[in-house]
Amino acid sequence: MPDSRPPPVETFGSPNLTHPYVKYSLGEAVALAKNSASLNDEPIESLGAARTEIERVMRAGGYNWITGQVALDVLDVAIDGRDLLAECRLV
């Protein structure tokens, strides 16, 4: 029987990086950005592009998108080394 799991997502960083308060990883944040960008045939080829895509969706949504906030937190850690224990969008 073939493996039905999707192929791993290129995370452009450590796929084991996770949010300190929510079970959410860098791989999930990048996959979210790639899935969203694929609707417009836009490639996501860096963490910066993933962050830009999540920010774009959040602006377009017009509502409090908690998953997007968590994804941005994880991307900020990977890109800027932000300390989420001191500064987090969820707290």
Phi, psi and omega in degrees: 000129182290153179290124183267000179287145177291156178295154180297148180272135173291119186261351182059022181182198181284115179292346181274356178293126183229162177287140183287340184247348184224143178284087183208130187250169175299320178301320179291322179295316179293319178298320178299314179296317180296319179296318179294314182293332181295337177295335179249014182055036178259128178281147172250111186240008178201166177294324178298319178293324177295316179297318179299319180294317179296318178298321179298315180295321179296318178295320183288331185290321180070022178217170182280099184264097185295320178300319177296321178295318178294318178300317178296321177302311182295318178295322177298321177297315182292324184274310189253352182072025182300143179268104183286343176288333179264330184216114185216143180290339184273344184261000000 
